[in-house]
Amino acid sequence: MTPLTFGDLDAALRALRLLAVEYPHLPAPCVTISTVYPDRLELALHDDLAAFEEWREVLGIAPGAVGYGEQRDGRTRVLTASVDYAGARVRLVGYGTVATVGEAA
């Protein structure tokens, strides 16, 4: 297998660059670009599902296209969605704490 070059990450890097120019006012996500999935840009938002919703809306992802899961024995909500943007697959992930009885959400 031929090793990837930095240029092989072009689609994900281009998508990141365009998002930064187009939406500089949005909350900053944790950004991941990997040689494992060179055409994918992952944007993760921790402890802020409202920020996930802002990103979901600007990326044009329908609410019904969002996946839901839980981690940490049901203590963490995980929302996921993907969309094609500027030649890359953008994966949006949101993490939020599940309120327990007696706690505010």
N, CA, C and O atoms as a GROMACS GRO file, in nm:
protein
  420
    1MET      N    1   0.084  -0.118   0.000
    1MET     CA    2   0.000   0.000   0.000
    1MET      C    3   0.089   0.124   0.000
    1MET      O    4   0.183   0.134   0.079
    2THR      N    5   0.058   0.217  -0.088
    2THR     CA    6   0.134   0.341  -0.097
    2THR      C    7   0.093   0.434   0.017
    2THR      O    8  -0.026   0.455   0.040
    3PRO      N    9   0.192   0.491   0.088
    3PRO     CA   10   0.156   0.583   0.197
    3PRO      C   11   0.087   0.708   0.143
    3PRO      O   12   0.117   0.755   0.033
    4LEU      N   13  -0.004   0.760   0.220
    4LEU     CA   14  -0.073   0.882   0.181
    4LEU      C   15   0.020   1.001   0.193
    4LEU      O   16   0.115   1.002   0.272
    5THR      N   17  -0.009   1.102   0.114
    5THR     CA   18   0.064   1.228   0.124
    5THR      C   19  -0.028   1.332   0.187
    5THR      O   20  -0.148   1.310   0.200
    6PHE      N   21   0.028   1.444   0.224
    6PHE     CA   22  -0.052   1.552   0.280
    6PHE      C   23  -0.158   1.596   0.180
    6PHE      O   24  -0.268   1.633   0.218
    7GLY      N   25  -0.124   1.592   0.053
    7GLY     CA   26  -0.219   1.628  -0.052
    7GLY      C   27  -0.340   1.536  -0.056
    7GLY      O   28  -0.446   1.577  -0.103
    8ASP      N   29  -0.326   1.414  -0.009
    8ASP     CA   30  -0.438   1.320  -0.006
    8ASP      C   31  -0.546   1.363   0.094
    8ASP      O   32  -0.658   1.311   0.090
    9LEU      N   33  -0.513   1.455   0.182
    9LEU     CA   34  -0.609   1.507   0.280
    9LEU      C   35  -0.679   1.632   0.229
    9LEU      O   36  -0.752   1.698   0.304
   10ASP      N   37  -0.657   1.665   0.104
   10ASP     CA   38  -0.706   1.790   0.046
   10ASP      C   39  -0.856   1.812   0.064
   10ASP      O   40  -0.898   1.922   0.098
   11ALA      N   41  -0.938   1.710   0.041
   11ALA     CA   42  -1.083   1.729   0.050
   11ALA      C   43  -1.124   1.770   0.191
   11ALA      O   44  -1.201   1.865   0.208
   12ALA      N   45  -1.074   1.701   0.291
   12ALA     CA   46  -1.108   1.734   0.430
   12ALA      C   47  -1.054   1.870   0.470
   12ALA      O   48  -1.122   1.948   0.537
   13LEU      N   49  -0.932   1.900   0.428
   13LEU     CA   50  -0.872   2.030   0.460
   13LEU      C   51  -0.946   2.145   0.391
   13LEU      O   52  -0.964   2.251   0.449
   14ARG      N   53  -0.986   2.123   0.268
   14ARG     CA   54  -1.062   2.224   0.194
   14ARG      C   55  -1.196   2.250   0.263
   14ARG      O   56  -1.237   2.365   0.279
   15ALA      N   57  -1.264   2.144   0.303
   15ALA     CA   58  -1.392   2.160   0.372
   15ALA      C   59  -1.373   2.239   0.503
   15ALA      O   60  -1.453   2.326   0.535
   16LEU      N   61  -1.268   2.207   0.576
   16LEU     CA   62  -1.241   2.279   0.701
   16LEU      C   63  -1.214   2.426   0.674
   16LEU      O   64  -1.266   2.513   0.744
   17ARG      N   65  -1.135   2.453   0.573
   17ARG     CA   66  -1.102   2.592   0.538
   17ARG      C   67  -1.228   2.669   0.499
   17ARG      O   68  -1.247   2.782   0.543
   18LEU      N   69  -1.314   2.609   0.418
   18LEU     CA   70  -1.437   2.675   0.376
   18LEU      C   71  -1.533   2.697   0.493
   18LEU      O   72  -1.596   2.803   0.503
   19LEU      N   73  -1.544   2.600   0.581
   19LEU     CA   74  -1.630   2.617   0.698
   19LEU      C   75  -1.579   2.729   0.789
   19LEU      O   76  -1.659   2.806   0.843
   20ALA      N   77  -1.448   2.739   0.804
   20ALA     CA   78  -1.390   2.844   0.889
   20ALA      C   79  -1.417   2.982   0.832
   20ALA      O   80  -1.438   3.078   0.907
   21VAL      N   81  -1.417   2.994   0.700
   21VAL     CA   82  -1.443   3.123   0.636
   21VAL      C   83  -1.593   3.155   0.638
   21VAL      O   84  -1.632   3.269   0.663
   22GLU      N   85  -1.675   3.055   0.610
   22GLU     CA   86  -1.819   3.074   0.599
   22GLU      C   87  -1.889   3.093   0.735
   22GLU      O   88  -1.985   3.169   0.745
   23TYR      N   89  -1.840   3.024   0.837
   23TYR     CA   90  -1.909   3.023   0.967
   23TYR      C   91  -1.816   3.052   1.085
   23TYR      O   92  -1.812   2.975   1.180
   24PRO      N   93  -1.742   3.162   1.080
   24PRO     CA   94  -1.647   3.190   1.189
   24PRO      C   95  -1.715   3.219   1.323
   24PRO      O   96  -1.651   3.213   1.428
   25HIS      N   97  -1.843   3.250   1.320
   25HIS     CA   98  -1.918   3.284   1.440
   25HIS      C   99  -1.968   3.161   1.517
   25HIS      O  100  -2.012   3.174   1.631
   26LEU      N  101  -1.962   3.044   1.455
   26LEU     CA  102  -2.014   2.924   1.522
   26LEU      C  103  -1.917   2.875   1.629
   26LEU      O  104  -1.798   2.904   1.624
   27PRO      N  105  -1.970   2.799   1.727
   27PRO     CA  106  -1.882   2.745   1.831
   27PRO      C  107  -1.772   2.657   1.770
   27PRO      O  108  -1.796   2.581   1.677
   28ALA      N  109  -1.652   2.669   1.825
   28ALA     CA  110  -1.539   2.591   1.775
   28ALA      C  111  -1.552   2.444   1.815
   28ALA      O  112  -1.568   2.413   1.934
   29PRO      N  113  -1.547   2.355   1.717
   29PRO     CA  114  -1.552   2.212   1.748
   29PRO      C  115  -1.411   2.156   1.764
   29PRO      O  116  -1.312   2.220   1.729
   30CYS      N  117  -1.404   2.036   1.818
   30CYS     CA  118  -1.280   1.959   1.814
   30CYS      C  119  -1.274   1.902   1.672
   30CYS      O  120  -1.368   1.835   1.628
   31VAL      N  121  -1.165   1.927   1.602
   31VAL     CA  122  -1.153   1.890   1.461
   31VAL      C  123  -1.060   1.771   1.445
   31VAL      O  124  -0.951   1.768   1.502
   32THR      N  125  -1.105   1.672   1.366
   32THR     CA  126  -1.021   1.555   1.338
   32THR      C  127  -1.017   1.530   1.188
   32THR      O  128  -1.120   1.522   1.121
   33ILE      N  129  -0.895   1.519   1.137
   33ILE     CA  130  -0.870   1.475   1.000
   33ILE      C  131  -0.769   1.362   1.012
   33ILE      O  132  -0.666   1.377   1.078
   34SER      N  133  -0.799   1.250   0.950
   34SER     CA  134  -0.718   1.130   0.970
   34SER      C  135  -0.679   1.066   0.838
   34SER      O  136  -0.753   1.073   0.739
   35THR      N  137  -0.564   1.002   0.836
   35THR     CA  138  -0.523   0.927   0.718
   35THR      C  139  -0.603   0.797   0.705
   35THR      O  140  -0.601   0.735   0.599
   36VAL      N  141  -0.671   0.757   0.810
   36VAL     CA  142  -0.755   0.637   0.802
   36VAL      C  143  -0.875   0.663   0.712
   36VAL      O  144  -0.914   0.578   0.632
   37TYR      N  145  -0.934   0.783   0.725
   37TYR     CA  146  -1.045   0.827   0.639
   37TYR      C  147  -1.005   0.963   0.580
   37TYR      O  148  -1.052   1.066   0.629
   38PRO      N  149  -0.921   0.966   0.479
   38PRO     CA  150  -0.865   1.093   0.431
   38PRO      C  151  -0.966   1.191   0.373
   38PRO      O  152  -0.936   1.311   0.365
   39ASP      N  153  -1.083   1.145   0.333
   39ASP     CA  154  -1.185   1.235   0.278
   39ASP      C  155  -1.288   1.277   0.382
   39ASP      O  156  -1.390   1.337   0.348
   40ARG      N  157  -1.262   1.247   0.509
   40ARG     CA  158  -1.359   1.279   0.613
   40ARG      C  159  -1.305   1.386   0.708
   40ARG      O  160  -1.189   1.384   0.749
   41LEU      N  161  -1.392   1.478   0.740
   41LEU     CA  162  -1.365   1.583   0.839
   41LEU      C  163  -1.463   1.558   0.953
   41LEU      O  164  -1.584   1.555   0.932
   42GLU      N  165  -1.410   1.541   1.074
   42GLU     CA  166  -1.498   1.521   1.188
   42GLU      C  167  -1.499   1.646   1.274
   42GLU      O  168  -1.394   1.700   1.308
   43LEU      N  169  -1.618   1.690   1.309
   43LEU     CA  170  -1.638   1.805   1.397
   43LEU      C  171  -1.710   1.754   1.521
   43LEU      O  172  -1.826   1.711   1.512
   44ALA      N  173  -1.644   1.757   1.636
   44ALA     CA  174  -1.704   1.706   1.760
   44ALA      C  175  -1.725   1.821   1.858
   44ALA      O  176  -1.637   1.904   1.878
   45LEU      N  177  -1.842   1.823   1.916
   45LEU     CA  178  -1.878   1.926   2.013
   45LEU      C  179  -1.907   1.857   2.146
   45LEU      O  180  -1.998   1.775   2.157
   46HIS      N  181  -1.830   1.892   2.246
   46HIS     CA  182  -1.838   1.827   2.377
   46HIS      C  183  -1.917   1.913   2.475
   46HIS      O  184  -1.895   2.033   2.486
   47ASP      N  185  -2.009   1.849   2.546
   47ASP     CA  186  -2.089   1.913   2.651
   47ASP      C  187  -2.169   2.033   2.600
   47ASP      O  188  -2.195   2.126   2.675
   48ASP      N  189  -2.208   2.030   2.473
   48ASP     CA  190  -2.283   2.144   2.419
   48ASP      C  191  -2.369   2.098   2.301
   48ASP      O  192  -2.333   2.117   2.185
   49LEU      N  193  -2.483   2.037   2.333
   49LEU     CA  194  -2.570   1.990   2.225
   49LEU      C  195  -2.635   2.105   2.150
   49LEU      O  196  -2.676   2.087   2.035
   50ALA      N  197  -2.645   2.222   2.211
   50ALA     CA  198  -2.696   2.340   2.139
   50ALA      C  199  -2.600   2.377   2.026
   50ALA      O  200  -2.644   2.416   1.918
   51ALA      N  201  -2.471   2.365   2.050
   51ALA     CA  202  -2.370   2.392   1.946
   51ALA      C  203  -2.382   2.289   1.834
   51ALA      O  204  -2.368   2.324   1.716
   52PHE      N  205  -2.407   2.164   1.870
   52PHE     CA  206  -2.430   2.060   1.769
   52PHE      C  207  -2.546   2.102   1.679
   52PHE      O  208  -2.537   2.089   1.556
   53GLU      N  209  -2.654   2.150   1.739
   53GLU     CA  210  -2.772   2.192   1.662
   53GLU      C  211  -2.740   2.309   1.569
   53GLU      O  212  -2.789   2.313   1.456
   54GLU      N  213  -2.660   2.404   1.616
   54GLU     CA  214  -2.622   2.516   1.529
   54GLU      C  215  -2.548   2.464   1.406
   54GLU      O  216  -2.579   2.504   1.294
   55TRP      N  217  -2.452   2.375   1.427
   55TRP     CA  218  -2.375   2.319   1.316
   55TRP      C  219  -2.465   2.234   1.225
   55TRP      O  220  -2.453   2.240   1.103
   56ARG      N  221  -2.554   2.156   1.284
   56ARG     CA  222  -2.645   2.073   1.205
   56ARG      C  223  -2.727   2.159   1.110
   56ARG      O  224  -2.745   2.126   0.992
   57GLU      N  225  -2.777   2.270   1.162
   57GLU     CA  226  -2.860   2.358   1.080
   57GLU      C  227  -2.782   2.419   0.964
   57GLU      O  228  -2.830   2.416   0.851
   58VAL      N  229  -2.663   2.473   0.989
   58VAL     CA  230  -2.588   2.538   0.880
   58VAL      C  231  -2.539   2.436   0.778
   58VAL      O  232  -2.519   2.470   0.661
   59LEU      N  233  -2.519   2.312   0.820
   59LEU     CA  234  -2.476   2.208   0.726
   59LEU      C  235  -2.594   2.149   0.649
   59LEU      O  236  -2.576   2.068   0.559
   60GLY      N  237  -2.715   2.190   0.685
   60GLY     CA  238  -2.834   2.144   0.613
   60GLY      C  239  -2.870   2.000   0.641
   60GLY      O  240  -2.928   1.932   0.556
   61ILE      N  241  -2.839   1.952   0.760
   61ILE     CA  242  -2.871   1.814   0.797
   61ILE      C  243  -3.010   1.813   0.861
   61ILE      O  244  -3.036   1.886   0.957
   62ALA      N  245  -3.098   1.732   0.809
   62ALA     CA  246  -3.233   1.722   0.862
   62ALA      C  247  -3.231   1.662   1.003
   62ALA      O  248  -3.150   1.573   1.031
   63PRO      N  249  -3.319   1.709   1.091
   63PRO     CA  250  -3.324   1.653   1.226
   63PRO      C  251  -3.343   1.501   1.227
   63PRO      O  252  -3.288   1.432   1.313
   64GLY      N  253  -3.420   1.450   1.133
   64GLY     CA  254  -3.444   1.306   1.126
   64GLY      C  255  -3.323   1.225   1.083
   64GLY      O  256  -3.324   1.102   1.094
   65ALA      N  257  -3.220   1.292   1.032
   65ALA     CA  258  -3.099   1.222   0.988
   65ALA      C  259  -2.995   1.210   1.100
   65ALA      O  260  -2.885   1.159   1.077
   66VAL      N  261  -3.029   1.257   1.218
   66VAL     CA  262  -2.936   1.253   1.332
   66VAL      C  263  -2.953   1.122   1.407
   66VAL      O  264  -3.063   1.082   1.444
   67GLY      N  265  -2.839   1.055   1.428
   67GLY     CA  266  -2.839   0.932   1.506
   67GLY      C  267  -2.824   0.963   1.654
   67GLY      O  268  -2.765   1.065   1.690
   68TYR      N  269  -2.876   0.876   1.738
   68TYR     CA  270  -2.869   0.895   1.883
   68TYR      C  271  -2.814   0.770   1.948
   68TYR      O  272  -2.851   0.658   1.912
   69GLY      N  273  -2.725   0.790   2.044
   69GLY     CA  274  -2.673   0.680   2.123
   69GLY      C  275  -2.637   0.731   2.261
   69GLY      O  276  -2.647   0.850   2.290
   70GLU      N  277  -2.595   0.638   2.346
   70GLU     CA  278  -2.551   0.674   2.480
   70GLU      C  279  -2.422   0.602   2.512
   70GLU      O  280  -2.396   0.493   2.460
   71GLN      N  281  -2.342   0.664   2.596
   71GLN     CA  282  -2.215   0.609   2.643
   71GLN      C  283  -2.210   0.619   2.795
   71GLN      O  284  -2.298   0.680   2.857
   72ARG      N  285  -2.108   0.561   2.852
   72ARG     CA  286  -2.084   0.570   2.996
   72ARG      C  287  -2.206   0.528   3.076
   72ARG      O  288  -2.254   0.601   3.163
   73ASP      N  289  -2.256   0.409   3.045
   73ASP     CA  290  -2.372   0.354   3.117
   73ASP      C  291  -2.492   0.448   3.113
   73ASP      O  292  -2.565   0.461   3.211
   74GLY      N  293  -2.512   0.514   2.999
   74GLY     CA  294  -2.627   0.600   2.982
   74GLY      C  295  -2.611   0.740   3.037
   74GLY      O  296  -2.709   0.815   3.044
   75ARG      N  297  -2.490   0.779   3.077
   75ARG     CA  298  -2.469   0.912   3.134
   75ARG      C  299  -2.434   1.017   3.029
   75ARG      O  300  -2.439   1.136   3.058
   76THR      N  301  -2.398   0.974   2.909
   76THR     CA  302  -2.360   1.069   2.803
   76THR      C  303  -2.443   1.043   2.678
   76THR      O  304  -2.447   0.930   2.628
   77ARG      N  305  -2.508   1.147   2.628
   77ARG     CA  306  -2.580   1.140   2.501
   77ARG      C  307  -2.478   1.159   2.389
   77ARG      O  308  -2.384   1.236   2.403
   78VAL      N  309  -2.499   1.089   2.278
   78VAL     CA  310  -2.414   1.106   2.161
   78VAL      C  311  -2.503   1.123   2.039
   78VAL      O  312  -2.580   1.034   2.005
   79LEU      N  313  -2.492   1.239   1.974
   79LEU     CA  314  -2.565   1.265   1.850
   79LEU      C  315  -2.465   1.259   1.735
   79LEU      O  316  -2.354   1.311   1.748
   80THR      N  317  -2.502   1.197   1.625
   80THR     CA  318  -2.414   1.187   1.509
   80THR      C  319  -2.492   1.214   1.381
   80THR      O  320  -2.610   1.181   1.370
   81ALA      N  321  -2.423   1.275   1.286
   81ALA     CA  322  -2.482   1.300   1.155
   81ALA      C  323  -2.369   1.322   1.056
   81ALA      O  324  -2.258   1.361   1.095
   82SER      N  325  -2.396   1.297   0.931
   82SER     CA  326  -2.295   1.317   0.827
   82SER      C  327  -2.358   1.384   0.706
   82SER      O  328  -2.477   1.370   0.678
   83VAL      N  329  -2.273   1.459   0.634
   83VAL     CA  330  -2.318   1.528   0.514
   83VAL      C  331  -2.197   1.546   0.422
   83VAL      O  332  -2.084   1.559   0.470
   84ASP      N  333  -2.220   1.548   0.293
   84ASP     CA  334  -2.114   1.580   0.198
   84ASP      C  335  -2.104   1.732   0.188
   84ASP      O  336  -2.205   1.801   0.172
   85TYR      N  337  -1.982   1.782   0.196
   85TYR     CA  338  -1.959   1.927   0.191
   85TYR      C  339  -1.824   1.953   0.126
   85TYR      O  340  -1.721   1.905   0.174
   86ALA      N  341  -1.824   2.028   0.018
   86ALA     CA  342  -1.702   2.070  -0.051
   86ALA      C  343  -1.611   1.953  -0.086
   86ALA      O  344  -1.488   1.965  -0.079
   87GLY      N  345  -1.670   1.841  -0.123
   87GLY     CA  346  -1.592   1.725  -0.165
   87GLY      C  347  -1.547   1.634  -0.053
   87GLY      O  348  -1.477   1.536  -0.079
   88ALA      N  349  -1.585   1.664   0.070
   88ALA     CA  350  -1.549   1.581   0.185
   88ALA      C  351  -1.675   1.530   0.252
   88ALA      O  352  -1.784   1.586   0.234
   89ARG      N  353  -1.660   1.426   0.328
   89ARG     CA  354  -1.769   1.377   0.412
   89ARG      C  355  -1.748   1.439   0.550
   89ARG      O  356  -1.648   1.411   0.616
   90VAL      N  357  -1.841   1.523   0.592
   90VAL     CA  358  -1.831   1.588   0.723
   90VAL      C  359  -1.914   1.506   0.822
   90VAL      O  360  -2.034   1.486   0.802
   91ARG      N  361  -1.848   1.462   0.927
   91ARG     CA  362  -1.915   1.386   1.033
   91ARG      C  363  -1.927   1.478   1.154
   91ARG      O  364  -1.827   1.526   1.207
   92LEU      N  365  -2.049   1.503   1.196
   92LEU     CA  366  -2.078   1.590   1.308
   92LEU      C  367  -2.114   1.503   1.428
   92LEU      O  368  -2.199   1.415   1.419
   93VAL      N  369  -2.048   1.528   1.541
   93VAL     CA  370  -2.072   1.450   1.663
   93VAL      C  371  -2.095   1.546   1.778
   93VAL      O  372  -2.019   1.642   1.796
   94GLY      N  373  -2.198   1.521   1.856
   94GLY     CA  374  -2.225   1.602   1.974
   94GLY      C  375  -2.236   1.514   2.097
   94GLY      O  376  -2.300   1.409   2.094
   95TYR      N  377  -2.173   1.557   2.205
   95TYR     CA  378  -2.177   1.484   2.331
   95TYR      C  379  -2.242   1.572   2.436
   95TYR      O  380  -2.212   1.691   2.446
   96GLY      N  381  -2.332   1.515   2.514
   96GLY     CA  382  -2.397   1.590   2.621
   96GLY      C  383  -2.428   1.499   2.737
   96GLY      O  384  -2.449   1.379   2.720
   97THR      N  385  -2.432   1.556   2.854
   97THR     CA  386  -2.460   1.480   2.975
   97THR      C  387  -2.610   1.455   2.987
   97THR      O  388  -2.691   1.545   2.964
   98VAL      N  389  -2.645   1.335   3.024
   98VAL     CA  390  -2.785   1.301   3.050
   98VAL      C  391  -2.814   1.341   3.194
   98VAL      O  392  -2.745   1.299   3.287
   99ALA      N  393  -2.916   1.422   3.211
   99ALA     CA  394  -2.953   1.464   3.347
   99ALA      C  395  -3.011   1.346   3.424
   99ALA      O  396  -3.088   1.267   3.370
  100THR      N  397  -2.973   1.337   3.549
  100THR     CA  398  -3.030   1.234   3.635
  100THR      C  399  -3.141   1.295   3.718
  100THR      O  400  -3.156   1.417   3.722
  101VAL      N  401  -3.218   1.213   3.784
  101VAL     CA  402  -3.329   1.262   3.865
  101VAL      C  403  -3.274   1.360   3.967
  101VAL      O  404  -3.177   1.332   4.037
  102GLY      N  405  -3.339   1.477   3.974
  102GLY     CA  406  -3.297   1.580   4.069
  102GLY      C  407  -3.197   1.679   4.011
  102GLY      O  408  -3.164   1.778   4.075
  103GLU      N  409  -3.148   1.654   3.888
  103GLU     CA  410  -3.054   1.745   3.823
  103GLU      C  411  -3.127   1.821   3.712
  103GLU      O  412  -3.223   1.771   3.653
  104ALA      N  413  -3.079   1.941   3.685
  104ALA     CA  414  -3.129   2.015   3.569
  104ALA      C  415  -3.064   1.959   3.444
  104ALA      O  416  -2.950   1.911   3.451
  105ALA      N  417  -3.131   1.963   3.332
  105ALA     CA  418  -3.077   1.911   3.204
  105ALA      C  419  -2.965   1.997   3.154
  105ALA      O  420  -2.908   1.969   3.048
   0.00000   0.00000   0.00000
